[in-house]
Amino acid sequence: MKRVFAPVTALVLAVTGYSLHAAGWLQPSASPPQAHLQQSSCDHSDSDAAFRHRTCHSHHWRSMLMVK
């Protein structure tokens, strides 16, 4: 039984290595991918949610009705 496991294990490792290489997982990359920053032109500080946050108002409608 042990004579069967060694060749099967070697075959599985070889097929796995070949498939990973063919898929491009084992190829060294020249440089790591760079993240691109995008600046948004909208101002989030003018929204109703930002006003409630700055003035410490609750944000749930039931909480707004319960406060006197």
C-alpha positions as CSV (number, residue, x, y, z in Angstrom):
1,M,0.0,0.0,0.0
2,K,2.9,2.4,0.8
3,R,4.3,1.8,-2.7
4,V,1.1,3.3,-4.2
5,F,1.1,6.5,-2.0
6,A,4.6,7.7,-3.0
7,P,4.0,7.9,-6.8
8,V,0.5,9.2,-6.3
9,T,1.7,12.0,-4.0
10,A,4.5,12.9,-6.4
11,L,2.1,13.0,-9.3
12,V,-0.3,15.2,-7.4
13,L,2.5,17.6,-6.5
14,A,3.7,17.7,-10.1
15,V,0.2,18.4,-11.5
16,T,-0.5,21.0,-8.9
17,G,2.8,22.8,-9.6
18,Y,2.2,22.7,-13.3
19,S,-1.3,24.0,-13.0
20,L,-0.2,26.8,-10.7
21,H,2.6,27.8,-13.1
22,A,0.2,27.7,-16.1
23,A,-2.3,29.9,-14.3
24,G,0.4,32.5,-13.6
25,W,0.6,32.1,-9.8
26,L,4.3,31.2,-9.6
27,Q,5.6,33.8,-12.0
28,P,7.6,36.6,-10.3
29,S,6.2,40.0,-10.9
30,A,8.4,42.9,-11.8
31,S,6.7,45.2,-9.3
32,P,3.8,44.9,-7.0
33,P,0.5,46.4,-8.2
34,Q,0.0,50.0,-7.2
35,A,-3.2,51.3,-5.7
36,H,-4.6,54.4,-7.5
37,L,-6.1,57.0,-5.2
38,Q,-9.1,58.9,-6.5
39,Q,-10.2,62.2,-5.1
40,S,-13.9,62.9,-5.1
41,S,-15.1,66.3,-5.9
42,C,-18.2,66.2,-3.7
43,D,-18.2,67.6,-0.2
44,H,-19.6,65.2,2.4
45,S,-19.6,67.8,5.1
46,D,-22.7,69.5,3.6
47,S,-25.0,66.6,4.0
48,D,-27.9,66.2,6.5
49,A,-26.1,63.2,8.1
50,A,-22.9,65.3,8.7
51,F,-25.1,68.1,10.2
52,R,-26.7,65.6,12.6
53,H,-23.2,64.2,13.5
54,R,-21.8,67.7,14.2
55,T,-24.8,68.7,16.3
56,C,-25.1,65.4,18.1
57,H,-28.6,64.7,16.9
58,S,-29.9,61.2,16.7
59,H,-30.1,59.6,13.3
60,H,-33.1,57.2,13.8
61,W,-36.6,58.5,13.2
62,R,-38.0,56.9,16.3
63,S,-35.3,58.5,18.4
64,M,-36.1,61.9,16.9
65,L,-39.7,61.6,17.8
66,M,-39.0,60.5,21.4
67,V,-36.7,63.4,22.2
68,K,-38.3,66.5,23.6
